[in-house]
Amino acid sequence: MRGSATTDTRMGAARAALWLVAAVLAIRQAAAVLRLPPGERFLDLETWIGDDGVLSVKGSLYDSGGFTGTPFAGLVLKPLTRSAEQALGVGWTFGTLLLVVGIGLVVARALPGPVSRRSSLLAAPVAISLLMISLPVRNSFHLGQTSIIPVLLVLLGCFLARGERASGVLIGIGAALQPTVLLFAPLLWLTGRRRAAVASAATFAAASALAWAAMPGDSLTYWVNHVAGAGLGSHPDGLANQSLHGALLRFGLSGPLEIALYLALAAVVAWLGLRRAVRYAQDGQLLLAVAVTGCVAVAISPTTWQHQLLWVLLAVVGRVGKRWSDRMLWPVLTVLAVTLPSKMLLPNLAVLQPVRDNAVLIAALAAACAVPFLSRTSPHFARPIPTEYVKPLPSRWSRVPLLPFWRRVVSRPNLLLELIVIRVGYSIYSQIRLAATGSVDAAREHGRQINSIEQALGIDIEHWFNHAVVKVEWLEGFFNFYYTSFHFPVPLIILALLYIRRPADYRWARSALAFATLLALVGFWLYPLSPPRLMPGMGFIDTVHRTEDLANPEFGAMTAVTNQYAAMPSLHFGWSLWCGVVVVLLAPKMWMKALGLIHPLITICVIVGTANHWILDAVGGALVVGAGFGLTYLLSGRRALAPLAGEAASAADRAPESDPVPAPDPAAAAVVPAAREPGEISGEAGQGSGESQGPREPQEPQEKTALPAGPS
């Protein structure tokens, strides 16, 4: 009973926290839109129903080229014109908020079972939070689009409507607003809901006929002249159009060849996607079937703008992977693709340009045609292969209060997920580093402060060493090459080797590096610092960039890609010190350890000799790296792990009879299988990661054995 009460208390606290997060995101989104000047918000909606919008003037809806909706959408919006002129901002914003909340609540109720109690309690705030941060919802808020309404109508028709006729009517109205929604009629028909399919088609036809009767000229323009709206909207080959048609145009195809290829690909995607959707619906995963059908609509629509991509996000409910360690890959990839700009997902390389330009389309195609979602009959649907955890050895410093925030995993993390997270993390780091500019005057004043402190300490050797390096041509060239070439590759090589050879140590080292980098961002933000090379009047020589005009702070190509005044702490030295510590601790041979020590020593000479950092910058880099290792120690225990049970047994077998190996202590149990919960959904928040799943409620005692060892 005590365990049950504790679990309920934790669950209530987690649920309250998630609802608070959802509320904060909603308020922030509404405030971000309403703070914009009237001419910069609701750009599409203003074009439609503003003072000079197409719905306020006489003539065709499509004369100005700004209206891209169906004639039925114009017929529905016209009565709102007068009221919208007076309350366009507040009314539309809060109405959109209610629509998003409605979608999140319906999705939470429609999760494919079996659904655990924890999932059912946490699903709604998690779904609403993900919707709020997604690009489709953010664009709908900013532009004033109606693309959320068809999604909500389909979800209401599939999951909440009473009777097949009401279900079909709701979906038919959604199709009248967005014609590709009519793809749900075949899904209804093939899954046995034929009355709903007929009702949706009839409602779509009736609504379109009503619009045709009221606005025959506009209907002719939309359905005939522009081929169901395919010719509306500007720049169909732009990156905003994430459809097959837009991708083919970006590849340089045009004319009859492009149209024929587009129609052939659209037919294949529709056939494959609807077959998969029917299979998942018959398997009891109707929400996944709806998401797959929506992804088909995204791909085959002639134009699919960013605000119409919400179907891709719904595909996170599908479960992929037999192991817990792989279960989070698909949800994370999907959320990142629908939430972040594609330039943050992949490096800016020419070979990756097609993937970057079509990231969301690729996600939609994958969900519709390729991703092997598990069926509910699979033994791994509710009980994936567990992850093995190992206890760290007892703490060396008994006075340090360890906080076992996560359990130590001995297996390798999913490589693709790890690469994506590293790339996104580095993109966020770069954006924050670039944003933390401060003022040039403050950065130079801080530079004078650092120089004064070094003079007081007697370590102000930067000027002498910089000029000494310039006098030796080969040394200057070597330092320049080392500065520009070793900063990123060396840490990446070490991480790769650890991932392949020592996965448990990889996780430990990666966490320490991540903590150090995050702490460095705080320094960049709070203490902008001018490096020696940007201090006017001090006589430093920039050996790498050879800049002459210090009166202009925006010089050279580097200004556009990095913050020139993010010098404290020095991550050039910090990352090299991290490399040295990891190599010294883990390398098996002495010459390797020696190389690990040499790298940070050369790096500090390089950053000072090239006038890119002060001596105290390197001290700051060492401090954040030390803090990174310290935080990792506090949250997960010491690096060394207790031996696995199998390894202890084999060691006992190999030991000579005269020197028997003592039996391992049961309290230091080696492997703790991952606790499983039958109803967990992929992508559920509140679980930390796909490899650290909470136990089922009846197994509360097992949770205690899975935690890392406390202080000795």
C-alpha positions, 0 to 999 in steps of 0.5 A: 500500500505504501508503494502504491501511494508513493507511485500515485504521488509521483504520477500526480506530480509528473502529470501536474508538471506536464500540464504546466509545461503544456500551459506555458507553451500555449501561453508563450505561443499566443503571446508570441503571436499577439505581440507582433504588429498587425501587419506581421501576424495572421498574414494569410488570414489578413489576406482573406478576411482583413479590411482589403482581403479577398473576401471583403471585396467584390470579384473572384476569390482567386484574382489576387492570388492570395487565397488558396483555399477551396470555394467552400472555405471561402463560403464558410469564411465570408460571414466571419469577415465583419467580426474578424475585422474587429477581433481578428487577433485575439479571437483567432488565436484563442480559437486556434488554441482550443483546436490544438487542445482538442486534437491533443485530447482526442489523440490521448483517448485514441492511443492503440491499446493496451494502454497503461495507467501511466500512459493514459494519465500523461498522454494528453499533456504530452500530446498538447506540448508536442503540438504546440512546439511543432512547425505546423501549429506554429505556422498556423498561429502565425499565418492564421491558417485553417489547416488544423480544422480538417485534422480535428474533424477527421479525428472527431469523425474517427473516434468520437462521432456517434454513428457512421453517418455523423462520422462521415459528415465530419470527414466530408466537411474536412475534405471540403476544406482540404480535398486530400482529406477525401483519402479517408473515404477509401480507408473507411470503406476498406475497413468495413465502415461503408456507410461512413465512407458514403456519407463522407463522399456525399457530404464533400460533394454536397458542400462543393455543390453548395459552393458551386451554386453560390460562387460558380465562377470561383468554383470553375477557377479552383476545380477546372482552371487550377486543377483542384487548386494545384496551380494556386499559391506562389513558388510551388518549387519552394522548400515550403511545399513538402509534397512529391510535386514540389520535390520533383520541381526542385530536382529540376523536372518540369512539364509533361514529364514531371506531371507523369512522374508525379502522378505515377509516384502518387499512385504508388504511394497511395496504394502502398499507404492505404494498404498499410493503413487498412492493415493497422486499422484491422490490427486495432491501431486506428490512430496509426492508420489515420496518421498513415493515411494523412501522411499519404495525403501529405505526399500526394497533394500537389501543394503541401505547405508547412501548416498542413504537415500535422499528420506526420507528427501523429505518426509518433504513435507507431511502435518500431523496434523489438528492443527498448533501446530502439523504441525511441528512434522513430518518435525522436526522428519524427518530432525533430523533423516536424519541429526543427528547421531541416538545416539543424538536422543535417550538416550543410553539405552538397551531398545532403542537400536533397535530404535537407530540402525534403526532410518532412516529405521523407518522414511522411513517405517513410511513415506511409510506405516504409517504417515497419510499425509493429502489430499488436500481435507481435510479442514485442509490441507490449514487451520489448527486449529489455535493456541491461543495466549495471550498478557502478562500484561504490563511491570512492568519496563517501561524503559526496551525496550521489543523486542516481538520476539515471541507471548505467547501460552497458549496451550501445545506444542506437547509432542513428539516434545518437548521431541525430541527437549530437547533430541537433545538440550541436546546432542548438549550441551554435545558435545559442553561442551566436545569440550570446553576443553581448556588446562589443564594448562590454566584450573589450572591457572584459578583455581589459579586466582579464589582462589586468588580472593576468598582469597581477598574477604574472601570467600575461605571456600572450603578447610575447608568445604571439610575436614569438610564434609569428617570427618562426614561419613553420611554427606559425603555419603548424599552429594555424593548421592545428587550430583549424583542424583538430578542434572537432575531429579529435573528440569525434574520433574518440567518441567513435572509438568508445562507441565501438569498443567500450559502449558503457564508457562511451555513455559516461564520456559523452555525458561529461562532454555534454555537461561541459558544453552546456556550462560553457554556454552559460559563460558565453552568455554571461561574460562576453569576452574579446579575444586578444586578437580583437583588442585594439591597441594591444598589438596582437597579430591574428595569425589565422585570419590576418584581420587589419580593421579592428574598428569594424567588429563585423569583419570576414566570413567568420563573423557570419557563422560564429560569435567572435566574442565567445572566448570565456571559457575556451572550448578549444582547450576544454574539449582537448582537455576532455580528450586527454582525460578520457584517453589517459583513463581508458587507453590500454597503452602508455604511448596512447596515454602520452598522446592524450596528455600532449593534445591539450598541452599543444592546444593551449600553446596554439590558442595563445600563440594565435591570439585567439584566447587568454590564459584564463580562458583555458582555465575556464575551459578546464573548470567547465570540463571538471564540472562536467565530469563532476556532474556525471559522477553525481548523477550516475556514480563512478565510471567503473562498474561492477562485473557482470554475473557471467564475467564473474562466473567465468573468472571463477572457472579460470581461477586455480584451485589453490586461489579460489575466486570469492563469490560475488556479493549479491548486493552488488548485483551485476545486471538488472533487466529493464523493467517493462510496462505493457502499455507504453507508447512510443514517444511517450514523454516522462520516461527519460529515454527509450532505454530507461523505462519505469517498472509496472506498478505491481513491480515496485520493489524491483525499481529499488534494485535497478538504481545505481549503488549509493555512496559507500 
